[in-house]
Structure formats: structure tokens, C-alpha cells
């Protein structure tokens, strides 16, 4: 296999970090990717819930457009995003 691509099963174990503010969003396996009908990656949907058990607080989700993904590093296994608050859409459920 070529080393120019990464399998999704490997990507699930990559940690997501925003280099703009240093916030960590956990691992891709705990979040979602939105793919359009042509197979293009459009958004990362990140769960930013801080509590392990949240009965009353609900969950907060962050939508990051794919163009703000700066780098996918195989070592260390990280996905680096560079998105400030003006491009991030926050939703509380």
C-alpha cells in the first residue's frame, strides 16, 4: 500500500486539536464527518461535551468546515484544525 493515504479505520484513532486556541476535541471516533453526494468531505462535527455524564446540561456540537483542516499527521496521530470562533458553528442539544 502507498503511504500517501490513510484508512478511515486508522483515522478513528486520531486526536483533533485546534491550533488557533489549543482546544482538544477528543478522537475522530467520538465525532462525525459530513460527506456530500460526490464524496467530498464537507464538515467535521465535533462533540465538545466536557462532562462524562450530562443529565441536565445537554451536549454541545461544533461544526468545522473541511477547508479549515490544516494537516492530518500520521505521527503523532493528530488532525490539526485552524479555525477561529468566526467560522465555527456551535449548537447545543
Order of alpha helices (4+ residues) and beta strands (2+ residues): alpha-beta-beta-beta-beta-beta-beta-beta-beta
